[in-house]
Amino acid sequence: MAKMGTTTLIDYMFKKILRPQIIQPSFIYNYPVIMQPLARVSDTDANIVEQFQLIVNGREMCKAYSELVDPLLQQANFDIQAQASAKGDEEATASDDDFVTAMEYGMPPQSGFGMGLERILAILTEQDNLRDVVMFPLMKPEKKAQDIEICEVDVAALYGELPTLEEVESLAKKYLKDTYRHCLDVANVMKYFAKKLNQNEELRYIAGLLHDIDRDYVGKDPSKHLGEEFEKIVGEIHLPQCLADDIKSHYTAKTSVAVSSLLRRYLVSVDELTGFIFAVGLMRPTGLEGMDYSSVKKKLKDKKFAAGVDREEVQNCEKYLAIPLDEFVPEIIKAMQ
């Protein structure tokens, strides 16, 4: 919480303290301007935005707001968010120059409304877990050869020629000593999710294996991590810059590389959590076998256990993927086995 900006801190306190106490259906409105940088400022009060949120039984059911279409105000809001991001606030909204440019050409008044059917079903069926009411088999597209070919073409167009797995693994063994096991775990977890999501497995495996390639070389000095030495190391195998940026995004507080793509969101979500689960396994006679979320949750509450692990980073899956920790942990354990 020490790195949270004012906006993120207010939002965090609302979600963790106030929202769970709102049981009866209630509309929350008159949001402060700093809470929603993309929303239109009210005509009657310059300190609030035109936004409302419906809360039922402590849950957000829908959110709606008028879109801000003034390029000068939007740029000013982005600048404020950039300042918060520079101070370490990972929740700050990233600036979008193309979006502001589009506004400068002209943008009509507009508004947005979002409401998930599964949230209503969860209330009606008294389910605590959204996954229990979402019919994934009906929503998941059929895996076709054509889909796979399109995925491969996109990767080739964006990243160019990737280094071979032999080159990547040779580089990892050359520079990774103490950190090798962790990087291998992250690589396997990234590959596991890539397969589930019908994404390029090789690309995500490489990102996972090389995400901490310089840690041992720079003496685990966080100020040097993903800096010049990292560029030199991955340059030995001519790693595409786009993939190097993907890797840098998992330490966005230092590199300022936005966690924007799906690959980046998964990398930043599995990194710290994978290391923590491995540490929990070391304390169990059976290792990862038979481990479940309760085992991990118990150790998370013990601040003395793996004290160097940032508990907020462990929960990145909720922030970047909107997947509850109790659902994400079993998947990580399965991927590591």
Sequence and secondary structure as in RCSB ss.txt:
>XXXX:A:sequence
MAKMGTTTLIDYMFKKILRPQIIQPSFIYNYPVIMQPLARVSDTDANIVEQFQLIVNGREMCKAYSELVDPLLQQ
ANFDIQAQASAKGDEEATASDDDFVTAMEYGMPPQSGFGMGLERILAILTEQDNLRDVVMFPLMKPEKKAQDIEI
CEVDVAALYGELPTLEEVESLAKKYLKDTYRHCLDVANVMKYFAKKLNQNEELRYIAGLLHDIDRDYVGKDPSKH
LGEEFEKIVGEIHLPQCLADDIKSHYTAKTSVAVSSLLRRYLVSVDELTGFIFAVGLMRPTGLEGMDYSSVKKKL
KDKKFAAGVDREEVQNCEKYLAIPLDEFVPEIIKAMQ
>XXXX:A:secstr
 TT  HHHHHHHHIIIIIGGG  S EEEEEEEGGG TTB B SS TTEEEEEEEEETTEEEEEEEEB   HHHHH
HHHHHHHHHHHTT TTS    HHHHHHHHH     EEEEE HHHHHHHHTT S GGGT  HHHHS    HHHHHH
HHHHHHHHH S   HHHHHHHHHHH STTHHHHHHHHHHHHHHHHHTT  HHHHHHHHHHTTTTTTTTTT TTTT
TSHHHHHHHHTTT  HHHHHHHHGGGHHHH     SHHHHHHHHHHHHHHHHHHHHHTSTTTTTT  HHHHHHHH
H TTTTTTS HHHHTHHHHHS   HHHHHHHHHHHH 
